[in-house]
Amino acid sequence: MDFSKLNIEFSNMQNTITKYNEIVICIKQRIKSNDKDIIKYETKIKNIKNIVEKDINKLMLDILKNENIFLKQLVESEEKKDEKNV
């Protein structure tokens, strides 16, 4: 049996897993950042008198909320797949 090929394949798998974990960490950081921005925009909307500016901020708020929903679903679906494979 050729262990060098097996060792290379194992190394490739480890690299893939490491990259995957880095991506998941980045996604979770983005979710946290979006949560902070959502709070910021909600506060800002309360204090704005200009209707156009208020609508723009509401739009940004909706975009951030939808992005967070998508990212959370993405992470959760991948975690479920990982649980099934283990």
BELSUL-V306461 format. One record per residue. N is the residue number from 0. RES is the residue in three letters. SS is DSSP state (alpha for helix, beta for strand, coil for the rest). PSI is psi in degrees with one decimal (none if undefined). NEAR is the number of other ideal C-beta (glycine too) atoms within 8 Angstrom. Layout:
BEGIN
N_RES_SS_PSI_NEAR ; N_RES_SS_PSI_NEAR
END
This chain:
BEGIN
0_MET_coil_138.4_3 ; 1_ASP_coil_103.8_5 ; 2_PHE_alpha_-19.7_6 ; 3_SER_alpha_-41.5_6 ; 4_LYS_alpha_-39.9_7 ; 5_LEU_alpha_-41.6_9 ; 6_ASN_alpha_-40.8_8 ; 7_ILE_alpha_-43.9_8 ; 8_GLU_alpha_-41.1_8 ; 9_PHE_alpha_-40.8_8 ; 10_SER_alpha_-41.8_8 ; 11_ASN_alpha_-40.4_8 ; 12_MET_alpha_-42.9_8 ; 13_GLN_alpha_-40.9_8 ; 14_ASN_alpha_-40.4_8 ; 15_THR_alpha_-43.8_8 ; 16_ILE_alpha_-40.4_8 ; 17_THR_alpha_-44.8_8 ; 18_LYS_alpha_-41.2_8 ; 19_TYR_alpha_-45.8_8 ; 20_ASN_alpha_-36.9_8 ; 21_GLU_alpha_-40.5_8 ; 22_ILE_alpha_-42.9_8 ; 23_VAL_alpha_-41.2_10 ; 24_ILE_alpha_-43.0_8 ; 25_CYS_alpha_-41.3_8 ; 26_ILE_alpha_-43.8_11 ; 27_LYS_alpha_-36.3_9 ; 28_GLN_alpha_-38.3_8 ; 29_ARG_alpha_-39.3_10 ; 30_ILE_alpha_-44.7_12 ; 31_LYS_alpha_-42.8_8 ; 32_SER_alpha_-42.9_8 ; 33_ASN_alpha_-39.1_12 ; 34_ASP_alpha_-41.4_9 ; 35_LYS_alpha_-42.7_8 ; 36_ASP_alpha_-35.8_9 ; 37_ILE_alpha_-45.2_12 ; 38_ILE_alpha_-41.4_8 ; 39_LYS_alpha_-46.8_8 ; 40_TYR_alpha_-36.0_12 ; 41_GLU_alpha_-41.4_9 ; 42_THR_alpha_-41.6_8 ; 43_LYS_alpha_-39.2_9 ; 44_ILE_alpha_-36.8_11 ; 45_LYS_alpha_-30.0_6 ; 46_ASN_alpha_-1.9_5 ; 47_ILE_coil_135.2_9 ; 48_LYS_coil_-32.3_3 ; 49_ASN_coil_125.9_6 ; 50_ILE_alpha_-42.0_5 ; 51_VAL_alpha_-46.1_6 ; 52_GLU_alpha_-37.9_8 ; 53_LYS_alpha_-42.9_11 ; 54_ASP_alpha_-39.0_8 ; 55_ILE_alpha_-42.9_8 ; 56_ASN_alpha_-35.5_12 ; 57_LYS_alpha_-39.7_9 ; 58_LEU_alpha_-45.3_8 ; 59_MET_alpha_-39.7_9 ; 60_LEU_alpha_-44.6_12 ; 61_ASP_alpha_-41.1_8 ; 62_ILE_alpha_-46.1_8 ; 63_LEU_alpha_-41.0_12 ; 64_LYS_alpha_-43.6_9 ; 65_ASN_alpha_-38.6_8 ; 66_GLU_alpha_-41.7_10 ; 67_ASN_alpha_-42.1_12 ; 68_ILE_alpha_-46.1_8 ; 69_PHE_alpha_-46.9_8 ; 70_LEU_alpha_-39.0_12 ; 71_LYS_alpha_-41.0_9 ; 72_GLN_alpha_-38.1_8 ; 73_LEU_alpha_-47.4_9 ; 74_VAL_alpha_-43.4_12 ; 75_GLU_alpha_-40.8_8 ; 76_SER_alpha_-37.3_8 ; 77_GLU_alpha_-36.6_9 ; 78_GLU_alpha_-37.0_8 ; 79_LYS_alpha_-40.5_8 ; 80_LYS_alpha_-39.7_8 ; 81_ASP_alpha_-39.0_8 ; 82_GLU_alpha_-38.5_7 ; 83_LYS_alpha_-34.4_6 ; 84_ASN_alpha_-19.6_5 ; 85_VAL_coil_none_4
END
